[in-house]
Amino acid sequence: MDNLDDILTLLESPEATVKSSKNQKRKWREIEALKDKHRLRKELQDLDWSHEIELEELNF
């Protein structure tokens, strides 16, 4: 019965959900940062259409 209790404890532990939640939040932050860079590049190109801006030039 100890094995069953150990398995149930592992399945019910909140650590697994915390880690996946943190990874999910990190991924969304990365996606939002990329969207911000693209938005900024588009705005800068609208202001100065003669200059091509690369994403690597945008540091933030």
Secondary structure as a PSIPRED ss2 file (coil, helix, strand):
# PSIPRED VFORMAT (PSIPRED V4.0)

   1 M C   1.000  0.000  0.000
   2 D H   0.000  1.000  0.000
   3 N H   0.000  1.000  0.000
   4 L H   0.000  1.000  0.000
   5 D H   0.000  1.000  0.000
   6 D H   0.000  1.000  0.000
   7 I H   0.000  1.000  0.000
   8 L H   0.000  1.000  0.000
   9 T H   0.000  1.000  0.000
  10 L H   0.000  1.000  0.000
  11 L H   0.000  1.000  0.000
  12 E H   0.000  1.000  0.000
  13 S C   1.000  0.000  0.000
  14 P C   1.000  0.000  0.000
  15 E H   0.000  1.000  0.000
  16 A H   0.000  1.000  0.000
  17 T H   0.000  1.000  0.000
  18 V H   0.000  1.000  0.000
  19 K H   0.000  1.000  0.000
  20 S H   0.000  1.000  0.000
  21 S H   0.000  1.000  0.000
  22 K H   0.000  1.000  0.000
  23 N H   0.000  1.000  0.000
  24 Q H   0.000  1.000  0.000
  25 K H   0.000  1.000  0.000
  26 R H   0.000  1.000  0.000
  27 K H   0.000  1.000  0.000
  28 W H   0.000  1.000  0.000
  29 R H   0.000  1.000  0.000
  30 E H   0.000  1.000  0.000
  31 I H   0.000  1.000  0.000
  32 E H   0.000  1.000  0.000
  33 A H   0.000  1.000  0.000
  34 L H   0.000  1.000  0.000
  35 K H   0.000  1.000  0.000
  36 D H   0.000  1.000  0.000
  37 K H   0.000  1.000  0.000
  38 H H   0.000  1.000  0.000
  39 R H   0.000  1.000  0.000
  40 L H   0.000  1.000  0.000
  41 R H   0.000  1.000  0.000
  42 K H   0.000  1.000  0.000
  43 E H   0.000  1.000  0.000
  44 L H   0.000  1.000  0.000
  45 Q H   0.000  1.000  0.000
  46 D H   0.000  1.000  0.000
  47 L H   0.000  1.000  0.000
  48 D C   1.000  0.000  0.000
  49 W C   1.000  0.000  0.000
  50 S C   1.000  0.000  0.000
  51 H C   1.000  0.000  0.000
  52 E C   1.000  0.000  0.000
  53 I C   1.000  0.000  0.000
  54 E C   1.000  0.000  0.000
  55 L H   0.000  1.000  0.000
  56 E H   0.000  1.000  0.000
  57 E H   0.000  1.000  0.000
  58 L C   1.000  0.000  0.000
  59 N C   1.000  0.000  0.000
  60 F C   1.000  0.000  0.000
